[in-house]
Amino acid sequence: MANRLYIGGLSFETTEEELKTFFEQAGAVQSATVVTDKASGQSRGFGFVEMSSDAESKQAVSELNGKTLRERTLRVEEARSSNAPARSAASGRGRW
């Protein structure tokens, strides 16, 4: 498992500091990023957390997936590699 986690379902008001603090329950956090829209600066409702070790990443997924932050249920999973082939919705194999 990679140390980088995808975090979905974030409230638009969640800050990077809140995200980092929340994930410290599972271990040492190297970084926490809330993805924002380039034009408006508004949160896009997801982000990434990088844990210090694989064990801490697994612990974060196991303990924090489905937990609530700012009244929103989080989806925590291993982040896909940025150089992984994109899945097309037109192919019928996409996630959305």
C-alpha atoms as an extended CHARMM CRD file, in Angstrom:
* protein
*
        96  EXT
         1         1  MET       CA              0.0000000000        0.0000000000        0.0000000000  PROA      1               0.0000000000
         2         2  ALA       CA              1.1970000000        3.4940000000       -0.7720000000  PROA      2               0.0000000000
         3         3  ASN       CA              1.4410000000        6.1180000000        1.9370000000  PROA      3               0.0000000000
         4         4  ARG       CA             -0.7530000000        8.5470000000       -0.0290000000  PROA      4               0.0000000000
         5         5  LEU       CA             -4.4800000000        8.3930000000        0.6240000000  PROA      5               0.0000000000
         6         6  TYR       CA             -7.4410000000        9.8230000000       -1.2730000000  PROA      6               0.0000000000
         7         7  ILE       CA            -10.0270000000       11.4630000000        0.9800000000  PROA      7               0.0000000000
         8         8  GLY       CA            -13.4940000000       11.9480000000       -0.5100000000  PROA      8               0.0000000000
         9         9  GLY       CA            -16.6300000000       13.5220000000        0.9250000000  PROA      9               0.0000000000
        10        10  LEU       CA            -14.9670000000       16.5340000000        2.5280000000  PROA      10              0.0000000000
        11        11  SER       CA            -17.0690000000       19.4870000000        3.5750000000  PROA      11              0.0000000000
        12        12  PHE       CA            -16.2830000000       22.5820000000        1.5080000000  PROA      12              0.0000000000
        13        13  GLU       CA            -15.2790000000       24.2890000000        4.7660000000  PROA      13              0.0000000000
        14        14  THR       CA            -12.6640000000       21.6780000000        5.8030000000  PROA      14              0.0000000000
        15        15  THR       CA             -9.1690000000       23.1530000000        6.0740000000  PROA      15              0.0000000000
        16        16  GLU       CA             -5.8830000000       21.3870000000        5.4870000000  PROA      16              0.0000000000
        17        17  GLU       CA             -5.0290000000       21.8240000000        9.1800000000  PROA      17              0.0000000000
        18        18  GLU       CA             -8.3170000000       20.1430000000       10.2140000000  PROA      18              0.0000000000
        19        19  LEU       CA             -7.6680000000       17.2900000000        7.8060000000  PROA      19              0.0000000000
        20        20  LYS       CA             -4.1470000000       16.8160000000        9.1580000000  PROA      20              0.0000000000
        21        21  THR       CA             -5.3290000000       16.8700000000       12.7730000000  PROA      21              0.0000000000
        22        22  PHE       CA             -8.1320000000       14.3840000000       12.0260000000  PROA      22              0.0000000000
        23        23  PHE       CA             -5.7280000000       11.9010000000       10.3840000000  PROA      23              0.0000000000
        24        24  GLU       CA             -3.1850000000       12.1450000000       13.1950000000  PROA      24              0.0000000000
        25        25  GLN       CA             -5.5230000000        9.7470000000       15.0530000000  PROA      25              0.0000000000
        26        26  ALA       CA             -4.0390000000        7.0230000000       12.8390000000  PROA      26              0.0000000000
        27        27  GLY       CA             -0.3830000000        8.0980000000       12.9900000000  PROA      27              0.0000000000
        28        28  ALA       CA              2.1170000000       10.6460000000       11.7800000000  PROA      28              0.0000000000
        29        29  VAL       CA              0.8880000000       12.7680000000        8.8700000000  PROA      29              0.0000000000
        30        30  GLN       CA              3.4950000000       14.0850000000        6.4360000000  PROA      30              0.0000000000
        31        31  SER       CA              1.0790000000       16.2820000000        4.4940000000  PROA      31              0.0000000000
        32        32  ALA       CA             -2.6030000000       17.0470000000        4.0570000000  PROA      32              0.0000000000
        33        33  THR       CA             -4.0080000000       18.7910000000        1.0120000000  PROA      33              0.0000000000
        34        34  VAL       CA             -7.5440000000       19.9320000000        0.2280000000  PROA      34              0.0000000000
        35        35  VAL       CA             -7.9930000000       20.2130000000       -3.5380000000  PROA      35              0.0000000000
        36        36  THR       CA             -9.4680000000       23.5470000000       -4.6300000000  PROA      36              0.0000000000
        37        37  ASP       CA            -10.8810000000       24.9570000000       -7.8360000000  PROA      37              0.0000000000
        38        38  LYS       CA             -8.2190000000       27.0940000000       -9.5350000000  PROA      38              0.0000000000
        39        39  ALA       CA            -10.6480000000       29.8160000000      -10.5980000000  PROA      39              0.0000000000
        40        40  SER       CA            -12.7220000000       30.2460000000       -7.4480000000  PROA      40              0.0000000000
        41        41  GLY       CA            -10.4470000000       28.8490000000       -4.7390000000  PROA      41              0.0000000000
        42        42  GLN       CA            -13.4530000000       26.8300000000       -3.4580000000  PROA      42              0.0000000000
        43        43  SER       CA            -12.8040000000       23.3240000000       -2.1190000000  PROA      43              0.0000000000
        44        44  ARG       CA            -13.7220000000       20.5670000000       -4.5650000000  PROA      44              0.0000000000
        45        45  GLY       CA            -14.7600000000       18.2360000000       -1.7190000000  PROA      45              0.0000000000
        46        46  PHE       CA            -11.7750000000       15.9200000000       -1.7600000000  PROA      46              0.0000000000
        47        47  GLY       CA             -8.1320000000       15.8710000000       -0.8190000000  PROA      47              0.0000000000
        48        48  PHE       CA             -5.0480000000       13.7970000000       -0.1330000000  PROA      48              0.0000000000
        49        49  VAL       CA             -3.2070000000       12.8110000000        3.0240000000  PROA      49              0.0000000000
        50        50  GLU       CA              0.2840000000       11.3690000000        3.0660000000  PROA      50              0.0000000000
        51        51  MET       CA              1.0330000000        9.1980000000        6.0690000000  PROA      51              0.0000000000
        52        52  SER       CA              4.5740000000        8.4510000000        7.3130000000  PROA      52              0.0000000000
        53        53  SER       CA              4.4290000000        4.6880000000        6.7470000000  PROA      53              0.0000000000
        54        54  ASP       CA              2.4780000000        1.9390000000        5.0300000000  PROA      54              0.0000000000
        55        55  ALA       CA              1.3040000000        0.6640000000        8.4150000000  PROA      55              0.0000000000
        56        56  GLU       CA             -0.1120000000        4.0800000000        9.3000000000  PROA      56              0.0000000000
        57        57  SER       CA             -1.7900000000        4.3080000000        5.8940000000  PROA      57              0.0000000000
        58        58  LYS       CA             -3.4870000000        0.9440000000        6.4250000000  PROA      58              0.0000000000
        59        59  GLN       CA             -4.5160000000        2.0050000000        9.9170000000  PROA      59              0.0000000000
        60        60  ALA       CA             -5.9990000000        5.2660000000        8.5770000000  PROA      60              0.0000000000
        61        61  VAL       CA             -8.0530000000        3.4230000000        5.9490000000  PROA      61              0.0000000000
        62        62  SER       CA             -9.2450000000        0.8600000000        8.4640000000  PROA      62              0.0000000000
        63        63  GLU       CA            -10.0800000000        3.3330000000       11.2510000000  PROA      63              0.0000000000
        64        64  LEU       CA            -11.1840000000        6.4780000000        9.4150000000  PROA      64              0.0000000000
        65        65  ASN       CA            -13.0490000000        5.2780000000        6.3120000000  PROA      65              0.0000000000
        66        66  GLY       CA            -16.7350000000        5.9840000000        6.9750000000  PROA      66              0.0000000000
        67        67  LYS       CA            -16.0290000000        8.3280000000        9.9080000000  PROA      67              0.0000000000
        68        68  THR       CA            -17.5880000000       11.7870000000       10.0970000000  PROA      68              0.0000000000
        69        69  LEU       CA            -15.7500000000       15.1050000000        9.8260000000  PROA      69              0.0000000000
        70        70  ARG       CA            -17.8090000000       18.3380000000        9.8060000000  PROA      70              0.0000000000
        71        71  GLU       CA            -20.9980000000       16.2830000000        9.5340000000  PROA      71              0.0000000000
        72        72  ARG       CA            -19.8040000000       14.5840000000        6.3240000000  PROA      72              0.0000000000
        73        73  THR       CA            -18.9740000000       10.8930000000        5.9430000000  PROA      73              0.0000000000
        74        74  LEU       CA            -15.4400000000       10.4450000000        4.6300000000  PROA      74              0.0000000000
        75        75  ARG       CA            -14.2710000000        7.9640000000        2.0260000000  PROA      75              0.0000000000
        76        76  VAL       CA            -10.6600000000        7.0040000000        2.7100000000  PROA      76              0.0000000000
        77        77  GLU       CA             -8.7670000000        4.8090000000        0.2570000000  PROA      77              0.0000000000
        78        78  GLU       CA             -5.3600000000        4.3510000000       -1.2760000000  PROA      78              0.0000000000
        79        79  ALA       CA             -4.7120000000        7.0740000000       -3.8390000000  PROA      79              0.0000000000
        80        80  ARG       CA             -4.2720000000        5.8590000000       -7.3890000000  PROA      80              0.0000000000
        81        81  SER       CA             -1.0140000000        6.5890000000       -9.1070000000  PROA      81              0.0000000000
        82        82  SER       CA             -1.1120000000        9.7500000000      -11.2040000000  PROA      82              0.0000000000
        83        83  ASN       CA              0.4180000000        7.8280000000      -14.1040000000  PROA      83              0.0000000000
        84        84  ALA       CA             -2.1870000000        5.0400000000      -13.9940000000  PROA      84              0.0000000000
        85        85  PRO       CA             -4.2790000000        4.8070000000      -17.1520000000  PROA      85              0.0000000000
        86        86  ALA       CA             -7.4940000000        6.8100000000      -16.8790000000  PROA      86              0.0000000000
        87        87  ARG       CA            -10.7280000000        4.8640000000      -17.1180000000  PROA      87              0.0000000000
        88        88  SER       CA            -13.2280000000        6.1500000000      -19.5670000000  PROA      88              0.0000000000
        89        89  ALA       CA            -16.9080000000        6.3070000000      -18.6620000000  PROA      89              0.0000000000
        90        90  ALA       CA            -17.6210000000        5.6410000000      -22.3480000000  PROA      90              0.0000000000
        91        91  SER       CA            -15.8810000000        2.2690000000      -22.0900000000  PROA      91              0.0000000000
        92        92  GLY       CA            -18.3310000000        1.1890000000      -19.4030000000  PROA      92              0.0000000000
        93        93  ARG       CA            -15.4980000000        0.4500000000      -17.0060000000  PROA      93              0.0000000000
        94        94  GLY       CA            -15.3190000000        3.8710000000      -15.3030000000  PROA      94              0.0000000000
        95        95  ARG       CA            -16.1810000000        4.4200000000      -11.6710000000  PROA      95              0.0000000000
        96        96  TRP       CA            -18.7060000000        7.1660000000      -12.3920000000  PROA      96              0.0000000000
